[in-house]
């Protein structure tokens, strides 16, 4: 029983640390607009850090946000 509790606490701590690390390494968000069904999805890039900081990195990480900007009526 104690092993299960220790395993659960370890999983919880691991999930929290992973979320913190991914949030600090993210340089912005990639918004995907699928409201126009005739065309392929539109992509919008929103940066939260300076472009000079992004130039220095070999890889970057974005948060993906699915949001329709044109409402369907």
N, C-alpha and C positions, 0 to 999 in steps of 0.2 A: 504494500500500500504506500509506503514511504517513497519507494522508487517511482511510482506513478506521479506522486505529488512533485517530486524533484524534477522529473521529466517535464511535467506541465509548466512549472516555473521557468525551466530552461527554455522551453518553446516560447513562452510569453516574452521573456527578456530578449530572445533572438529576434522575434517579430518586431519588437519596439526598436531595437538597434538597427535592424534592416530598414525600417521606415525612416528613421532619422538620417541614416547615411544616404538613402535615395533622395530625400528632400534637400539635403545640403548640396548634392552633386547635380541637381537639376538646374539647367540654365534657362529654362523658359517652358512655354507650353506650345503644343502643336494642336491647333483647333481644326477639326474636320467638319465641313459643312456638307451634308448630303440632302439638302432641301430641294435642290433642282434635280428631278429624277431623269431629265433628258441628258444631262452631262455627267461626266465622272465627278467624284467629290472634289470640292475645293479645299485647299490646305492653306491655313494662315499660321504664320510663325510669330509668336509673341515672346520676346526676350526679356528676362528679368535681370540679367547681368550685362555688363559692358561688353562691347564687341571685342575689345582688346583682350579681355580675359578668355573669350572663346577662341581667339586665334591661337593662343598658346597651347590649347588642348588638342590631343590627337583624336579623341572621341568625346562626344557630348551626349547628355541624356535629357529628354524632354518628357513632360507630362502630356498625355494625349487626352483631349477633351472633345467628345462628340456633341456638337451643338448645331442645330438648324437655325440659321439666321432669317430665312424667309418662311413665315408661317403659312401653312396650308389652310385654305378656307373651303 
